[in-house]
């Protein structure tokens, strides 16, 4: 820095110090929030696990919090989440990656100026609206076009909607990573006579791979936590993945973790019973899964930042 | 940068006409457009369905089991009340945190930890924030199930990371020379922040906060978790009134089996919600554009 820096030698006043600590409190509030989330989830989850064993929760294959016989196996809910995540990944990952390649390698500045905000709109639409779209427009449309037996509530249209919602998440982070690839790498490839297709797929994508990977994980984490689309359109039938007919899972009603939480939240269950407390056990499971994924995404992303700066 | 490749001579090589090359370009363009086109088609559908349902009576009536009588007013007012409260809570807290991180904090372990933590909070599912609100505001502080305050505090925590991150970007964009000039005139750190940094960063901070409020108005899952009633007939008249919100009312109506609800009343509700959201985002964009031209 060419200019002298006075900022740390500024006159200190009692008032200035007071503001400093006030602002610091605001920043520390974010840490308090994380602590509060963990404590809230843990305390009530501990109550739950006093009534239902952790092993039964983690390995049970039946979820029925209110109807006899009562069972609190979380695996069917994780299966439901997995189905939605795989379905939305099949929509969002290829489309998002191709979008990022187009924006980074092909689009003119003018095109980019229109396309990027338009893509951001996809992530800005309230999820309850997507859920409604899936239920009343997408499901009837698929039912009319494809010769399949589609339930009113099904994983297919919910997955498609979640997929569309997370496209901009994949495309914007991947595009940032591709834009950070040094132009010399592209020029070298063109110099060898490569076409734009070859440059994009064999040079830019591999060079931006960690950023792309990071965007994938973040988008999938968003899909796992998505609540309203699945609560409205995917149904309330907890079931295990049928490995003999995985595609059939998409045509039927399922229940992901988030949807089960909404069902308990909107129900009349209150008080200290395990049915109500299971809300926090499922919430904790969801929090841990998404937290770990976000952390991995952050670590991968910070690695690629170091490579090209 | 990639943005420059279009103008470099190398582009000539890129244009070597090969079927695969052209096909890939078209495929990538199609992928870029498919999400936008699908959403446009869905929006067109819902707009057409809302015609005849979205009228003055819909906007001024309370909800009703008869689709022809049903209205959106309590949900609309509830959403706006919650949003104003959220703005009051998040703006000072978000700006305060951003000022600390950008102007005061050194690049130490604690700062990096706070930064990583904020990034992580932005990725926590909204339904989990709902459980936090249920445990903290409804349970511990006893603010009451589904009240205006509980709803506002819960969603405020949810959008706070977004407000902080955008306020930080706005503060970072203030040229350092202006701070140095202020210090050179003998101003203290606080005077510099109040008279130089914040006024310059304010349009950016406002834009970020308003966009975050747009996100807040569409949130549904946290409200369900703090047991906000899906349908409310009266208007909220205190901080402790039970409150519904537009997305919650839409969620409730979407489960009604009658076609009049599914393709009429809900469509009108969705269009109203989207119009309010569009208005909020337009205000943010107008603020940004007006001040961008001036500076």
Interface residues (C-beta under 8 A of the other chain):
Chain A: X1 X3 X4 X5 X6 X7 X10 X11 X12 X13 X15 X16 X19 X20 X22 X23 X24 X25 X26 X27 X28 X29 X30 X31 X33 X34 X36 X37 X39 X40 X41 X43 X44 X94 X95 X98 X99 X101 X102 X103 X104 X105 X106 X107 X108 X109 X112 X115 X118 X119 X121 X122 X124 X125 X126 X127 X128 X129 X131 X132 X133 X135 X136 X137 X138 X164 X167 X168 X171 X178 X179 X181 X183 X186 X187 X190 X191 X193 X194 X195 X196 X197 X199 X200 X201 X204 X218 X221 X222 X224 X225 X226 X227 X228 X231 X232 X258 X261 X262 X265 X266 X279 X280 X283 X286 X287 X290 X291 X294 X295 X297 X298
Chain B: X1 X2 X3 X4 X5 X6 X8 X10 X11 X13 X14 X15 X16 X18 X20 X21 X24 X25 X27 X28 X29 X31 X32 X34 X35 X36 X38 X39 X42 X45 X46 X92 X93 X94 X95 X96 X97 X99 X100 X101 X103 X104 X105 X113 X114 X116 X117 X118 X119 X120 X121 X123 X124 X125 X126 X127 X128 X129 X130 X131 X132 X134 X135 X136 X139 X157 X160 X161 X164 X176 X177 X179 X180 X183 X184 X186 X187 X188 X189 X190 X192 X193 X214 X215 X217 X218 X219 X220 X221 X224 X225 X227 X230 X247 X248 X250 X251 X254 X255 X262 X263 X266 X270 X273 X274 X277 X281
